[in-house]
Amino acid sequence: MSGALDSRLDVARRLAEQAAATAMAMRPPPGSPHARMKGPQDWVTEADGAVERFLSEQLTAAFPADGFQGEEGGIARGGSLRWVVDPIDGTSNFARGGTRFCVSVACLEGDTPLVGVIVAPAVRETISARRGQGAFLNGRPIRAAETRETGQAIMELGWSRRLPNADYLAVAERVLAGGSSLRQGGSGALGLADVAMGRVDGYAELHLHLWDVAAALVIVREAGARVSDFMANDGAAEGNAILACAPGLADAWAALPGLPRPL
């Protein structure tokens, strides 16, 4: 399996970077959103479809026995190993010509993420990991922050339209009461990657889908961060809340309202 996963990591990096280049070429100019809405604040662009089709076709050609699941097309085929793709995470930023978006590609065995690649082309960053082999930014090892005091911490708190705003505000108030600073960047995958790189100390969101987090799950664990069990309670199919953080803050943030405990 080791050689097979090394091969998949190499291919995932190459294809994710190619897909990200396509997204960059299709990125609209700054201004009002160039996109249509699937739901409240849930955007989709032509680039989402183009990137997902490219990744589906190329991954099928490289690994015909593997399954594939994308945000736009759902589960297209099954396999003991399954690719899970978010063609553009941070579409609301992308649709306005912003820079905080990425292509996210993961390979899972059952519900276990084994390989994860996140490419943020506007800032020329590729974050990758394979289970048991560490996490990397542009080929250099990364580690979660060593922060231990909430008064020195930064938390990114993602907003989900699928839950009441009052639930989001309750988490925000608890984090702020502990003296931490809050951020909101519009990309769950990049928020989790920032935890892995030590740029923020935590990322939390009350509901995300598997494609939002699949690549990031292996990256944050390999970088030494603590992260909740996203797959619990059928999270792979139904989505789930998530909390990832620097290991020194896991106890302090273990009882945030509506969020699971980081493990």
C-alpha positions as CSV (number, residue, x, y, z in Angstrom):
1,M,0.0,0.0,0.0
2,S,2.9,2.4,0.7
3,G,4.0,2.6,-2.9
4,A,0.5,2.9,-4.1
5,L,-0.1,5.8,-1.8
6,D,3.1,7.5,-2.8
7,S,2.0,7.3,-6.4
8,R,-1.4,8.7,-5.5
9,L,0.1,11.6,-3.6
10,D,2.4,12.5,-6.6
11,V,-0.5,12.3,-9.0
12,A,-2.8,14.3,-6.7
13,R,-0.3,17.1,-6.4
14,R,0.3,17.3,-10.1
15,L,-3.4,17.2,-11.0
16,A,-4.4,19.6,-8.3
17,E,-1.8,22.1,-9.5
18,Q,-3.0,21.7,-13.1
19,A,-6.6,22.1,-12.0
20,A,-5.7,25.2,-9.9
21,A,-4.0,26.8,-13.0
22,T,-7.3,26.3,-14.8
23,A,-9.2,27.9,-12.0
24,M,-6.8,30.9,-12.1
25,A,-7.3,31.3,-15.8
26,M,-11.0,31.3,-15.3
27,R,-11.1,33.6,-12.2
28,P,-13.3,36.6,-12.8
29,P,-12.1,40.2,-12.3
30,P,-12.8,41.9,-8.9
31,G,-16.3,43.2,-8.4
32,S,-19.8,41.8,-8.0
33,P,-20.0,38.0,-8.0
34,H,-19.7,36.3,-11.4
35,A,-21.6,33.1,-10.3
36,R,-25.0,31.7,-9.7
37,M,-26.4,30.7,-6.3
38,K,-27.3,27.1,-5.4
39,G,-28.7,28.4,-2.1
40,P,-28.2,31.3,0.4
41,Q,-24.5,32.4,0.1
42,D,-23.8,29.1,-1.8
43,W,-22.1,30.0,-5.0
44,V,-21.1,28.0,-8.1
45,T,-19.1,29.1,-11.1
46,E,-18.2,27.7,-14.5
47,A,-14.8,27.0,-13.1
48,D,-16.2,24.6,-10.4
49,G,-17.6,22.4,-13.1
50,A,-14.6,22.6,-15.4
51,V,-12.2,21.7,-12.6
52,E,-14.3,18.9,-11.3
53,R,-14.6,17.3,-14.7
54,F,-10.9,17.6,-15.3
55,L,-10.0,15.9,-12.0
56,S,-12.6,13.2,-12.5
57,E,-11.3,12.3,-16.0
58,Q,-7.7,12.4,-15.1
59,L,-8.0,10.5,-11.8
60,T,-10.0,7.8,-13.6
61,A,-7.3,7.6,-16.3
62,A,-4.6,7.3,-13.7
63,F,-6.4,4.9,-11.2
64,P,-9.4,3.3,-13.0
65,A,-10.3,1.1,-10.0
66,D,-10.6,4.0,-7.6
67,G,-13.9,5.7,-6.7
68,F,-14.7,9.4,-7.2
69,Q,-16.8,11.9,-5.3
70,G,-17.1,15.6,-6.2
71,E,-19.0,18.5,-4.7
72,E,-20.9,19.2,-7.8
73,G,-21.5,15.7,-9.2
74,G,-21.7,13.6,-6.0
75,I,-20.5,10.0,-6.0
76,A,-19.8,9.2,-9.6
77,R,-18.3,5.7,-9.0
78,G,-17.2,3.4,-6.2
79,G,-14.0,1.7,-5.2
80,S,-12.0,0.5,-2.2
81,L,-10.0,3.8,-2.5
82,R,-12.1,6.9,-3.2
83,W,-11.1,10.3,-4.4
84,V,-13.0,13.2,-2.8
85,V,-12.7,16.6,-4.5
86,D,-13.8,20.1,-3.9
87,P,-13.1,21.8,-7.2
88,I,-13.0,25.3,-5.7
89,D,-13.3,25.8,-2.0
90,G,-13.9,29.5,-1.2
91,T,-16.1,30.0,-4.3
92,S,-17.6,33.2,-2.8
93,N,-14.0,34.7,-2.8
94,F,-13.2,33.3,-6.2
95,A,-16.4,34.6,-7.8
96,R,-15.4,38.2,-6.8
97,G,-11.8,37.9,-8.1
98,G,-10.4,37.2,-4.6
99,T,-7.3,35.2,-3.7
100,R,-8.5,33.0,-0.8
101,F,-9.7,29.9,-2.7
102,C,-8.2,26.5,-3.4
103,V,-8.5,23.2,-5.1
104,S,-8.8,20.3,-2.6
105,V,-8.1,16.6,-3.5
106,A,-8.2,13.7,-1.1
107,C,-7.9,9.9,-1.3
108,L,-9.7,7.9,1.3
109,E,-9.9,4.2,2.2
110,G,-13.4,3.8,3.5
111,D,-13.8,6.8,5.9
112,T,-10.1,7.2,6.5
113,P,-8.3,10.0,4.7
114,L,-4.9,8.7,3.5
115,V,-3.7,11.5,1.1
116,G,-4.6,15.2,1.0
117,V,-3.5,18.0,-1.3
118,I,-4.7,21.6,-1.2
119,V,-3.5,24.1,-3.8
120,A,-4.1,27.8,-3.4
121,P,-2.9,29.1,-6.7
122,A,-3.3,32.8,-6.1
123,V,-0.7,32.7,-3.4
124,R,1.4,29.9,-5.0
125,E,1.0,27.4,-2.1
126,T,0.6,23.6,-2.3
127,I,-0.1,21.9,1.1
128,S,0.1,18.1,1.1
129,A,0.2,15.1,3.4
130,R,0.2,11.4,3.4
131,R,-0.9,9.5,6.5
132,G,2.2,8.6,8.6
133,Q,4.5,10.7,6.5
134,G,4.1,14.3,7.7
135,A,2.6,17.4,6.2
136,F,4.3,19.9,3.8
137,L,4.0,23.4,2.3
138,N,5.7,23.7,-1.0
139,G,7.8,20.7,0.0
140,R,8.8,22.0,3.4
141,P,7.6,20.4,6.6
142,I,4.9,22.2,8.6
143,R,3.7,22.0,12.2
144,A,0.8,23.4,14.2
145,A,1.5,26.3,16.6
146,E,2.7,25.8,20.1
147,T,0.2,28.3,21.5
148,R,-1.2,27.3,25.0
149,E,-3.1,30.4,26.2
150,T,-6.4,31.4,24.7
151,G,-5.5,35.0,25.3
152,Q,-2.7,34.7,22.8
153,A,-4.7,32.6,20.3
154,I,-6.4,33.2,16.9
155,M,-9.5,31.2,16.0
156,E,-11.0,31.1,12.5
157,L,-14.7,30.5,12.8
158,G,-16.5,29.4,9.6
159,W,-20.1,30.3,9.1
160,S,-22.7,27.7,7.9
161,R,-26.0,28.7,6.4
162,R,-27.4,25.3,7.5
163,L,-27.6,26.3,11.2
164,P,-29.1,29.3,13.0
165,N,-27.0,32.4,13.2
166,A,-27.5,32.3,17.0
167,D,-25.5,29.1,17.2
168,Y,-22.6,30.7,15.3
169,L,-22.8,33.8,17.6
170,A,-22.8,31.6,20.7
171,V,-19.5,30.0,19.6
172,A,-18.0,33.4,18.7
173,E,-19.0,34.9,22.1
174,R,-17.4,32.0,24.0
175,V,-14.1,32.2,22.0
176,L,-14.0,36.0,22.5
177,A,-14.7,35.6,26.2
178,G,-11.5,33.5,26.5
179,G,-9.5,36.4,25.0
180,S,-8.9,34.9,21.6
181,S,-9.1,36.8,18.3
182,L,-11.5,35.8,15.6
183,R,-11.1,35.5,11.8
184,Q,-13.5,34.5,9.0
185,G,-11.9,33.8,5.6
186,G,-14.5,32.0,3.5
187,S,-12.6,28.7,2.9
188,G,-12.9,25.8,5.3
189,A,-10.1,23.9,3.6
190,L,-7.7,26.9,3.9
191,G,-8.8,27.6,7.4
192,L,-7.8,24.1,8.4
193,A,-4.6,24.3,6.5
194,D,-3.7,27.5,8.3
195,V,-4.0,25.5,11.6
196,A,-1.6,22.9,10.2
197,M,0.8,25.7,9.2
198,G,0.6,27.5,12.6
199,R,-0.9,30.6,11.0
200,V,-3.9,30.4,13.3
201,D,-4.5,28.3,16.4
202,G,-7.9,26.9,15.6
203,Y,-10.6,26.4,13.0
204,A,-14.2,25.6,13.9
205,E,-17.4,25.3,11.9
206,L,-20.8,24.0,12.9
207,H,-21.4,22.1,9.7
208,L,-19.3,21.2,6.7
209,H,-19.5,18.5,4.0
210,L,-16.9,15.8,3.5
211,W,-15.5,17.4,0.3
212,D,-14.8,20.6,2.3
213,V,-12.5,18.9,4.8
214,A,-11.3,15.5,3.3
215,A,-7.9,16.7,2.2
216,A,-7.4,18.9,5.3
217,L,-8.2,16.1,7.7
218,V,-5.0,14.2,6.9
219,I,-3.0,17.5,6.7
220,V,-3.9,18.8,10.1
221,R,-3.3,15.4,11.8
222,E,0.1,15.0,10.1
223,A,1.1,18.5,11.2
224,G,0.4,17.6,14.8
225,A,-2.8,19.5,15.3
226,R,-5.8,18.1,17.3
227,V,-9.0,17.6,15.3
228,S,-12.4,16.2,16.1
229,D,-13.8,13.0,14.6
230,F,-15.5,14.4,11.5
231,M,-16.7,10.9,10.4
232,A,-18.7,10.3,13.6
233,N,-22.5,10.0,13.3
234,D,-22.3,9.4,9.5
235,G,-20.3,12.6,8.9
236,A,-19.0,11.3,5.6
237,A,-22.5,11.2,4.2
238,E,-24.3,13.9,6.2
239,G,-21.6,16.3,7.0
240,N,-20.6,17.4,10.5
241,A,-19.2,20.0,12.8
242,I,-15.4,20.3,13.1
243,L,-12.9,21.7,15.5
244,A,-9.1,21.6,14.8
245,C,-6.6,23.4,16.9
246,A,-3.1,23.6,18.2
247,P,-2.5,20.7,20.7
248,G,-1.9,23.1,23.6
249,L,-5.4,24.6,23.2
250,A,-7.4,21.3,22.9
251,D,-8.5,21.3,26.5
252,A,-9.4,25.0,26.6
253,W,-11.6,24.7,23.6
254,A,-13.0,21.2,24.4
255,A,-16.5,22.5,25.5
256,L,-17.3,25.2,22.9
257,P,-21.1,25.1,22.2
258,G,-22.2,22.9,19.4
259,L,-18.7,21.7,18.6
260,P,-17.1,18.3,19.1
261,R,-14.1,17.8,21.2
262,P,-10.7,17.7,19.4
263,L,-9.0,14.4,19.7
